[in-house]
Amino acid sequence: MIQLLVRFNWTWIVLLGSDNSYGLQGMQRLSQQAAYYDICIAYQGVIPDLTSATNQTMRSIVKGILKTKVNTIVVFSSKSKVSGFFPFVIEQGVTGKVWIGTEDWSVATLVSGIPGIHTIGTVLGISIKYAAIAGFETFESHVVSKLLRDTSNGMMDLRVDCLQNTDLYSMAVKNFSLDGYDMTSSYNVYKAVYAVAHALHQALGCDSGECQKIEVQPWQLLPLLKQVRFSVGNSSVYFDENGDPPTGYDIVTWVWRGTEWSLRVVGSYTPDPADLTVDPAQIEWASDIDNLGKEVPPSICSPECPTGHRKLQTGQHKCCFDCLACPAHTFLNSTGSTWCQACELHQWSTEASKVCLDRTVLLLAWDAPLSLALLVLLALTLFMTLGSGVVFLLNLGTPVAKSAGGRTCLVMLLALTAAAASALCHFGLPSRPACLLKQPLFVFSFTVCLACVTVRSFQVVCIFKLSSKLPRAYDTWAKNHGPEVTVLVVSMTVLSISALRVALNPPYPSQDVDFYSNCIVTESYVSVLSMLCFSFSYMGKDLPANYNEAKCITFSLMVYMISWISFFTIYFVTRAEFAMAMHVLAIVSSVLGILGGYFMPKVYIMVMRPKMNTTAHFQNCIQMYTMNKQ
């Protein structure tokens, strides 16, 4: 029976058994074996003897079957008990089910003769292989004909009392045909009688030619019964170590033509070696009587999950589950699993994937159109930075250059040039030097530039606002190279952070499949420095126009912030080529922001408005600031 359930993938079943050792033991053994084959028993019921007191129990069993919505029901029962159960099945309109029966009732005309039983669905039976008993049919017909004789009132006079309640006699009275499977029980009884006779023969010591007159107990007969071996026709009768006859079974199905019943062999089972053969095309499924074997009715709690989905058990039965799609970067190429397998590091997958795909290597190739556009922008940036450096070098002694920081401006422009040049490390296949330089070079260079701007803004605020309040403190800070020391300390701090990062986690050419959070540390440091720079420039918003850098620095820092916020946002969302281009663009934008906001206005005055680059003009601006302040 288990093999039959497995053959048709019926994993969600109802198990019924008669209230006797035959039914209860059968139920117990099938329940134990079902777990090994992932077969779930949705409902179990015990069929009692039919009495007025058990009518409600019978109806409850049928309701239990209907409630589980199971299509396959296995019934271990004797024909006498199941014949009292099926009328309740018919009464409640149960149709379209598959009933798997044991030999005792599945080939019994006592059950198949129940009115309306042809509506219950498909019946498959397990029957011991049948062999004809020579002369039995002629003998049976002759004996029964002598037992029956008509009386004057048309009733039947039953001469032999001991046959009145037997199934064989009832079959003969109702004129049932004596085909092979009507006589299966008789064939089994025939073999059983001979088996007991052989065991008694051994127990009574009849091999010597004379039997002993002793009383044999059942427990004495059982071991001898397991050892018998004899032949009936061409078949050998014996028992295995479990007491089962290893002769195999036939798989039979009920065939209806209107209300005419017959049996058809549709398969067989041999226990040694275990082999089940079934021809589904010969089975008349309840929903497809006109087209034999077209569709096997399913009996499952949950359909199998498609590939790329895993099972999530939803109740106490593992046959009942939901199907969850495997998340991205995992896959599942088989059904029935409860977990998804992670892709290899060099692979990826979308949601509900059944395979992982190799990652495509994305980089900014030197000859790609996007790369060429970025390289042109980078070249212009470097040209502007170096050009500004030349202008400042030629006008280093002028008031505009001095107010901007003097020689400090050359350091800032050199730092901006190095920061812009770090973008070249992002093009082409990565190399070890490029990995080591690209982030530390930009962060250190840009930090030097921001530190110079911050210190310069602080100096201007001190000169106009704090020097009169704290003259000695400012003089001490200025005379002891306070600005230079401050720039050096800030720069060395970020250089130490970058060096520590490289030492602890040396960057090397690899496939970037994760976001490295330690780069946030250095970017956060630069952001804090930017906030300080903005604060000092904002404090000098009411200074003379030639010293008021608030708007220019605010513009530069806004460009820096927007560039890097945009890059990190895109980087968190995607790792495509556009994200790498955005990284280069953020570097170039940061440099252009400082260059355009801080240096370009001063270069414009030096080159295009030389009259504003005089000591007199600056002194006039300071006098006007002092008069307005008073």
Secondary structure as the mmCIF struct_conf table of DSSP 4:
data_model
#
loop_
_struct_conf.conf_type_id
_struct_conf.id
_struct_conf.beg_label_comp_id
_struct_conf.beg_label_asym_id
_struct_conf.beg_label_seq_id
_struct_conf.end_label_comp_id
_struct_conf.end_label_asym_id
_struct_conf.end_label_seq_id
HELX_RH_AL_P HELX_RH_AL_P1 ILE A 2 ARG A 7
TURN_TY1_P TURN_TY1_P1 PHE A 8 ASN A 9
STRN STRN1 TRP A 12 SER A 18
BEND BEND1 ASP A 19 ASN A 20
HELX_RH_AL_P HELX_RH_AL_P2 SER A 21 ALA A 34
HELX_RH_3T_P HELX_RH_3T_P1 ALA A 35 TYR A 37
TURN_TY1_P TURN_TY1_P2 ASP A 38 ASP A 38
STRN STRN2 CYS A 40 ILE A 47
HELX_RH_3T_P HELX_RH_3T_P2 SER A 52 THR A 54
HELX_RH_AL_P HELX_RH_AL_P3 ASN A 55 THR A 68
TURN_TY1_P TURN_TY1_P3 LYS A 69 LYS A 69
BEND BEND2 ASN A 71 ASN A 71
STRN STRN3 THR A 72 PHE A 76
HELX_RH_AL_P HELX_RH_AL_P4 LYS A 79 GLU A 91
TURN_TY1_P TURN_TY1_P4 GLN A 92 GLY A 93
BEND BEND3 GLY A 96 GLY A 96
STRN STRN4 LYS A 97 GLY A 101
HELX_RH_AL_P HELX_RH_AL_P5 GLU A 103 SER A 106
TURN_TY1_P TURN_TY1_P5 VAL A 107 VAL A 107
HELX_RH_AL_P HELX_RH_AL_P6 THR A 109 SER A 112
TURN_TY1_P TURN_TY1_P6 GLY A 113 GLY A 113
BEND BEND4 ILE A 114 ILE A 114
TURN_TY1_P TURN_TY1_P7 PRO A 115 GLY A 116
HELX_RH_3T_P HELX_RH_3T_P3 ILE A 117 THR A 119
BEND BEND5 ILE A 120 ILE A 120
STRN STRN5 GLY A 121 ILE A 128
HELX_LH_PP_P HELX_LH_PP_P1 LYS A 129 TYR A 130
TURN_TY1_P TURN_TY1_P8 ALA A 134 GLY A 135
HELX_RH_AL_P HELX_RH_AL_P7 PHE A 136 LEU A 147
STRN STRN6 ASP A 150 ASP A 150
TURN_TY1_P TURN_TY1_P9 SER A 152 ASN A 153
BEND BEND6 GLY A 154 GLY A 154
HELX_LH_PP_P HELX_LH_PP_P2 MET A 155 MET A 155
STRN STRN7 MET A 156 MET A 156
HELX_LH_PP_P HELX_LH_PP_P3 ASP A 157 ASP A 157
HELX_RH_3T_P HELX_RH_3T_P4 ASP A 161 LEU A 163
TURN_TY1_P TURN_TY1_P10 GLN A 164 ASN A 165
HELX_RH_AL_P HELX_RH_AL_P8 ASP A 167 VAL A 173
TURN_TY1_P TURN_TY1_P11 LYS A 174 ASN A 175
HELX_RH_3T_P HELX_RH_3T_P5 GLY A 180 ASP A 182
BEND BEND7 MET A 183 MET A 183
HELX_RH_AL_P HELX_RH_AL_P9 THR A 184 ALA A 203
TURN_TY1_P TURN_TY1_P12 LEU A 204 GLY A 205
HELX_RH_3T_P HELX_RH_3T_P6 CYS A 206 SER A 208
BEND BEND8 GLY A 209 GLU A 210
HELX_LH_PP_P HELX_LH_PP_P4 GLU A 215 GLN A 217
HELX_RH_AL_P HELX_RH_AL_P10 PRO A 218 LYS A 226
TURN_TY1_P TURN_TY1_P13 GLN A 227 GLN A 227
STRN STRN8 ARG A 229 VAL A 232
TURN_TY1_P TURN_TY1_P14 GLY A 233 ASN A 234
STRN STRN9 SER A 235 TYR A 238
TURN_TY1_P TURN_TY1_P15 GLU A 241 ASN A 242
BEND BEND9 GLY A 243 GLY A 243
TURN_TY1_P TURN_TY1_P16 PRO A 246 THR A 247
STRN STRN10 TYR A 249 ARG A 257
TURN_TY1_P TURN_TY1_P17 GLY A 258 THR A 259
STRN STRN11 GLU A 260 PRO A 271
TURN_TY1_P TURN_TY1_P18 ASP A 272 PRO A 273
STRN STRN12 ALA A 274 VAL A 278
HELX_RH_3T_P HELX_RH_3T_P7 PRO A 280 GLN A 282
BEND BEND10 ILE A 283 ILE A 283
TURN_TY1_P TURN_TY1_P19 ALA A 286 SER A 287
BEND BEND11 ILE A 289 ASN A 291
TURN_TY1_P TURN_TY1_P20 LEU A 292 GLY A 293
BEND BEND12 LYS A 294 LYS A 294
HELX_LH_PP_P HELX_LH_PP_P5 VAL A 296 PRO A 298
BEND BEND13 CYS A 301 SER A 302
HELX_LH_PP_P HELX_LH_PP_P6 PRO A 303 PRO A 306
TURN_TY1_P TURN_TY1_P21 THR A 307 GLY A 308
STRN STRN13 HIS A 309 GLN A 313
BEND BEND14 GLY A 315 HIS A 317
TURN_TY1_P TURN_TY1_P22 LYS A 318 CYS A 319
STRN STRN14 PHE A 321 ALA A 325
HELX_LH_PP_P HELX_LH_PP_P7 CYS A 326 PRO A 327
TURN_TY1_P TURN_TY1_P23 ALA A 328 HIS A 329
STRN STRN15 THR A 330 PHE A 331
BEND BEND15 SER A 334 GLY A 336
BEND BEND16 THR A 338 TRP A 339
HELX_LH_PP_P HELX_LH_PP_P8 CYS A 340 CYS A 340
STRN STRN16 GLN A 341 ALA A 342
HELX_LH_PP_P HELX_LH_PP_P9 CYS A 343 GLU A 344
TURN_TY1_P TURN_TY1_P24 LEU A 345 HIS A 346
STRN STRN17 GLN A 347 TRP A 348
TURN_TY1_P TURN_TY1_P25 GLU A 351 ALA A 352
BEND BEND17 LYS A 354 VAL A 355
STRN STRN18 LEU A 357 ASP A 358
HELX_LH_PP_P HELX_LH_PP_P10 ARG A 359 VAL A 361
STRN STRN19 LEU A 364 LEU A 364
TURN_TY1_P TURN_TY1_P26 TRP A 366 ASP A 367
BEND BEND18 ALA A 368 ALA A 368
HELX_RH_AL_P HELX_RH_AL_P11 PRO A 369 LEU A 394
TURN_TY1_P TURN_TY1_P27 ASN A 395 GLY A 397
BEND BEND19 THR A 398 THR A 398
HELX_RH_AL_P HELX_RH_AL_P12 PRO A 399 ALA A 404
TURN_TY1_P TURN_TY1_P28 GLY A 405 GLY A 406
HELX_RH_AL_P HELX_RH_AL_P13 ARG A 407 ALA A 421
HELX_RH_3T_P HELX_RH_3T_P8 SER A 422 HIS A 426
STRN STRN20 PHE A 427 PHE A 427
BEND BEND20 GLY A 428 LEU A 429
HELX_RH_AL_P HELX_RH_AL_P14 ARG A 432 VAL A 461
HELX_RH_PI_P HELX_RH_PI_P1 CYS A 462 LEU A 466
TURN_TY1_P TURN_TY1_P29 SER A 467 LYS A 469
BEND BEND21 LEU A 470 LEU A 470
HELX_RH_AL_P HELX_RH_AL_P15 PRO A 471 LYS A 479
TURN_TY1_P TURN_TY1_P30 ASN A 480 HIS A 481
HELX_RH_AL_P HELX_RH_AL_P16 GLY A 482 LEU A 504
BEND BEND22 ASN A 505 ASN A 505
BEND BEND23 PRO A 509 PRO A 509
BEND BEND24 ASP A 514 ASP A 514
TURN_TY1_P TURN_TY1_P31 SER A 517 ASN A 518
HELX_RH_AL_P HELX_RH_AL_P17 CYS A 519 MET A 539
TURN_TY1_P TURN_TY1_P32 GLY A 540 ASP A 542
BEND BEND25 LEU A 543 LEU A 543
TURN_TY1_P TURN_TY1_P33 ALA A 545 TYR A 547
HELX_RH_AL_P HELX_RH_AL_P18 ALA A 550 VAL A 573
BEND BEND26 ALA A 576 ALA A 576
HELX_RH_AL_P HELX_RH_AL_P19 GLU A 577 ILE A 594
HELX_RH_PI_P HELX_RH_PI_P2 LEU A 595 PHE A 599
HELX_RH_AL_P HELX_RH_AL_P20 MET A 600 MET A 608
HELX_RH_3T_P HELX_RH_3T_P9 PRO A 610 MET A 612
BEND BEND27 ASN A 613 THR A 614
HELX_RH_AL_P HELX_RH_AL_P21 THR A 615 LYS A 629
#
